Amino acid sequence: MTSTTLPELIHAVRQCTLCEAHLPSPPRPIIQVHPNARILIAGQAPGSKVQASGIPFDDASGDRLREWMGVGKDTFYDERQIAILPMGFCYPGTSQSGDLPPRKECAPQWRSQLLAHLPHIELCLVIGQYAMAWHLPESKARNVTEHVKHWQQHWPTVLPLPHPSPRNNIWLKQNPWFNDDVLPALKERIAQLLG
């Protein structure tokens, strides 16, 4: 463990201005952590709606992710059960094709310290390419689809997932095996962990 307590670390994260000069709005780090959490959601970065509300996955992506997991909002936002640590804690802004990637400064500064305070994680949902690069570095050559296709290689402790954004509706239609094979296993595992 680390000598910094989790409340001290969370306070430091919430005060972070490391990449302020590169953000479209004032920093608002958005995380959900508790030392008892058994499930970790490792996403990309908050979108503009989440940045405005300050609530992780408070958007259409969150609705779909909760559906994939088979949980309601009460369970999803119970920090004692589910931790949420995106690769970037603040909204990075947009480009022509969607949101910008998570800021590169965030994960090296905070991620390992926060993960050290989560000793009970039994399932990590790794969402999108940036989270996959961090949590599954041994298979960097794979794209998101390849990671998800080989989900059983990391099961039952890690599950690579495509982003639940509505922008991925075409991907979901092109890959029906995800709905048929992966999601039932995910729901069963979540129910098992949450008792």
Protein Blocks (a to p, Z undefined) as FASTA:
>chain_A
ZZbdfklmmmmmmmpcklmmmpcbdcdddddddfkbcbdcddfbdcfklmmnopghiafk
lmmmmmmnopafklmmmmklmccddfbfbdebjcfkbccdddfklmmmmmmmmmmmmmkb
cbdcdedjklmmmmmmmlmmpcfklmmmmmmmmpckbccdddfbfklmmmmmmmmmlmmm
mmmmmmmmmmmmnZZ
